[in-house]
């Protein structure tokens, strides 16, 4: 079982320079398979490690473990995007198109659909995208309004319950206030059922709406309201979905998520504080 001391030792060991799994196994006196599982767990829970396998699928495959800085700025435009997102509070403060425009056209796609039923969140490929997660699902949310809606024929909560039964780790950033508490409580029931190691929600105001699935894709959502447009281009309230498959942009999005997540407080603490204010009002 991975201990805090072992986690600290591994992080310090990799922080000095990139390491192979074999080097880490030797340093902590464990076999290769155990060291690999430890690395995966630390990467999932802290976001401070990242792996890359060279010559994957061959006998000479080599898995390298890298240190991920808390604030990773790989280029001027990524640094500028990070700053803009961290300064934003609502979905009107930032458009995912500003990310999408920098992604190679071979590793991205977008589509638009009209919002027809207010009791359902956008449905095109969403259920498939969620259920495609095999290891982890990170979510940028506003107030978890979709927690009591349906995706296609299924309730959102049931889809998340299926993921948790498959041991997919879910981490969510959402803004929690007096109006959104009930939405949050719906998802917190899953924490009571499956434990905080599998699902964790933290409070933060931020402008993104979307999800990161494993290390494979990031999917952002933008609502287009016709009152903000002239002419006939957008006649009804619509939703634009930006799907990004570029490994570098997925990695950047993941680092951004961890940047916000680590500095945020837990949903339980936020709700307790809101309730304490409510008691004063009474």
MORAQUI-V983803 format. One record per residue. N is the residue number from 1. RES is the residue in one letter. SS is DSSP state (H for helix, E for strand, C for the rest). PHI is phi in whole degrees, -180 to 180 (999 if undefined). BURIAL is b if it has 24 or more other ideal C-beta (glycine too) atoms within 12 Angstrom, else e. Layout:
<<N/RES/SS/PHI/BURIAL> <N/RES/SS/PHI/BURIAL>>
This chain:
<<1/X/C/999/e> <2/X/C/-71/b> <3/X/C/-103/e> <4/X/H/-63/e> <5/X/H/-65/e> <6/X/H/-65/b> <7/X/H/-59/b> <8/X/H/-61/e> <9/X/H/-63/e> <10/X/H/-67/b> <11/X/H/-61/b> <12/X/H/-66/e> <13/X/H/-65/b> <14/X/H/-77/b> <15/X/H/-62/e> <16/X/H/-70/e> <17/X/C/-171/e> <18/X/C/-57/e> <19/X/E/-128/b> <20/X/E/-85/b> <21/X/H/-61/b> <22/X/H/-63/e> <23/X/H/-63/e> <24/X/H/-68/b> <25/X/H/-59/b> <26/X/H/-67/e> <27/X/H/-66/e> <28/X/C/-104/b> <29/X/C/58/e> <30/X/C/-133/b> <31/X/C/-78/e> <32/X/H/-59/e> <33/X/H/-63/e> <34/X/H/-66/e> <35/X/H/-61/b> <36/X/H/-62/b> <37/X/H/-67/e> <38/X/H/-63/b> <39/X/H/-60/b> <40/X/H/-62/b> <41/X/H/-65/b> <42/X/H/-65/b> <43/X/H/-63/b> <44/X/H/-68/b> <45/X/H/-89/b> <46/X/H/-119/b> <47/X/C/73/b> <48/X/C/-94/b> <49/X/E/-126/b> <50/X/E/-142/b> <51/X/E/-118/b> <52/X/E/-145/b> <53/X/E/-104/e> <54/X/E/-87/e> <55/X/C/54/e> <56/X/C/-59/e> <57/X/C/89/e> <58/X/C/-115/e> <59/X/C/-66/e> <60/X/C/-93/e> <61/X/C/-58/e> <62/X/E/-133/e> <63/X/E/-100/b> <64/X/E/-110/b> <65/X/E/-108/b> <66/X/E/-115/b> <67/X/E/-85/b> <68/X/C/-110/b> <69/X/C/-60/e> <70/X/C/-59/e> <71/X/C/-123/e> <72/X/C/-99/b> <73/X/C/-121/e> <74/X/C/-85/e> <75/X/C/-159/e> <76/X/H/-58/e> <77/X/H/-71/e> <78/X/H/-68/b> <79/X/H/-63/e> <80/X/H/-66/e> <81/X/H/-63/b> <82/X/H/-59/b> <83/X/H/-61/e> <84/X/H/-64/e> <85/X/H/-69/b> <86/X/H/-67/b> <87/X/H/-83/e> <88/X/C/-76/b> <89/X/C/-125/e> <90/X/C/-119/e> <91/X/H/-65/b> <92/X/H/-81/e> <93/X/H/-86/e> <94/X/C/-158/b> <95/X/C/-109/b> <96/X/C/-60/b> <97/X/H/-60/e> <98/X/H/-67/b> <99/X/H/-86/b> <100/X/H/-54/b> <101/X/C/-64/e> <102/X/C/-92/b> <103/X/C/-84/b> <104/X/C/-55/e> <105/X/H/-58/e> <106/X/H/-75/e> <107/X/H/-121/e> <108/X/E/-155/b> <109/X/E/-158/e> <110/X/E/-143/b> <111/X/E/-151/e> <112/X/E/-130/e> <113/X/E/-144/b> <114/X/E/-79/e> <115/X/C/-84/b> <116/X/C/-99/e> <117/X/C/-127/e> <118/X/C/-67/e> <119/X/C/-90/e> <120/X/E/-126/b> <121/X/C/-81/b> <122/X/C/-57/b> <123/X/C/-116/b> <124/X/C/-62/b> <125/X/C/65/e> <126/X/H/-66/b> <127/X/H/-60/b> <128/X/H/-63/e> <129/X/H/-62/b> <130/X/H/-60/b> <131/X/H/-74/b> <132/X/C/-76/b> <133/X/C/-64/b> <134/X/C/-113/e> <135/X/C/-132/e> <136/X/E/-154/b> <137/X/E/-140/b> <138/X/E/-109/b> <139/X/E/-127/b> <140/X/E/-95/b> <141/X/C/-128/b> <142/X/C/-88/b> <143/X/C/-138/b> <144/X/C/58/b> <145/X/H/-60/b> <146/X/H/-77/b> <147/X/H/-65/b> <148/X/H/-110/b> <149/X/C/-103/b> <150/X/E/-118/e> <151/X/E/-116/b> <152/X/C/66/e> <153/X/C/-93/e> <154/X/E/-111/e> <155/X/E/-71/e> <156/X/H/-56/b> <157/X/H/-60/b> <158/X/H/-71/e> <159/X/H/-67/b> <160/X/H/-67/b> <161/X/H/-64/b> <162/X/H/-64/e> <163/X/H/-62/b> <164/X/H/-66/b> <165/X/H/-63/e> <166/X/C/-87/e> <167/X/C/69/e> <168/X/C/-79/b> <169/X/E/-80/b> <170/X/E/-121/b> <171/X/E/-127/b> <172/X/E/-131/b> <173/X/E/-108/b> <174/X/E/-149/b> <175/X/C/-82/b> <176/X/C/-116/b> <177/X/C/-139/b> <178/X/C/-62/e> <179/X/C/-83/e> <180/X/C/-104/b> <181/X/H/-56/b> <182/X/H/-64/e> <183/X/H/-61/b> <184/X/H/-65/b> <185/X/H/-62/b> <186/X/H/-60/b> <187/X/H/-74/b> <188/X/H/-66/b> <189/X/H/-61/e> <190/X/H/-68/b> <191/X/H/-65/b> <192/X/H/-65/e> <193/X/H/-81/e> <194/X/H/-115/b> <195/X/C/96/e> <196/X/C/-71/e> <197/X/C/-70/e> <198/X/C/-98/b> <199/X/E/-136/b> <200/X/E/-143/b> <201/X/E/-120/b> <202/X/E/-128/b> <203/X/E/-90/b> <204/X/C/-165/b> <205/X/C/-86/b> <206/X/C/-155/b> <207/X/C/-90/b> <208/X/C/-85/b> <209/X/C/-130/b> <210/X/E/171/b> <211/X/E/-152/b> <212/X/E/-118/b> <213/X/E/-107/b> <214/X/C/51/b> <215/X/C/-109/b> <216/X/C/-101/b> <217/X/E/-157/b> <218/X/E/-126/b> <219/X/E/-128/b> <220/X/E/-107/b> <221/X/E/-124/b> <222/X/E/-136/b> <223/X/E/-90/b> <224/X/E/-110/b> <225/X/C/-100/e> <226/X/H/-60/e> <227/X/H/-68/e> <228/X/H/-92/e> <229/X/C/-123/e> <230/X/C/-105/e> <231/X/C/80/e> <232/X/C/-105/e> <233/X/C/-63/e> <234/X/C/-128/e> <235/X/C/-95/e> <236/X/C/-130/e> <237/X/C/-58/e> <238/X/E/-131/b> <239/X/E/-127/b> <240/X/E/-104/b> <241/X/E/-111/b> <242/X/E/-110/b> <243/X/E/-105/b> <244/X/E/-124/b> <245/X/C/-117/b> <246/X/C/-68/b> <247/X/H/-56/e> <248/X/H/-68/b> <249/X/H/-76/b> <250/X/H/-65/b> <251/X/H/-62/b> <252/X/H/-61/b> <253/X/H/-63/b> <254/X/H/-67/b> <255/X/H/-63/b> <256/X/H/-63/b> <257/X/H/-57/b> <258/X/H/-64/b> <259/X/H/-57/b> <260/X/H/-75/b> <261/X/H/-63/b> <262/X/H/-63/e> <263/X/C/-92/e> <264/X/C/-103/b> <265/X/E/-94/e> <266/X/E/-70/b> <267/X/H/-62/b> <268/X/H/-60/e> <269/X/H/-65/e> <270/X/H/-61/b> <271/X/H/-66/b> <272/X/H/-60/e> <273/X/H/-67/e> <274/X/H/-64/b> <275/X/H/-63/e> <276/X/H/-66/e> <277/X/H/-69/e> <278/X/H/-60/e> <279/X/H/-66/e> <280/X/H/-67/e> <281/X/H/-65/e> <282/X/C/-67/e>>
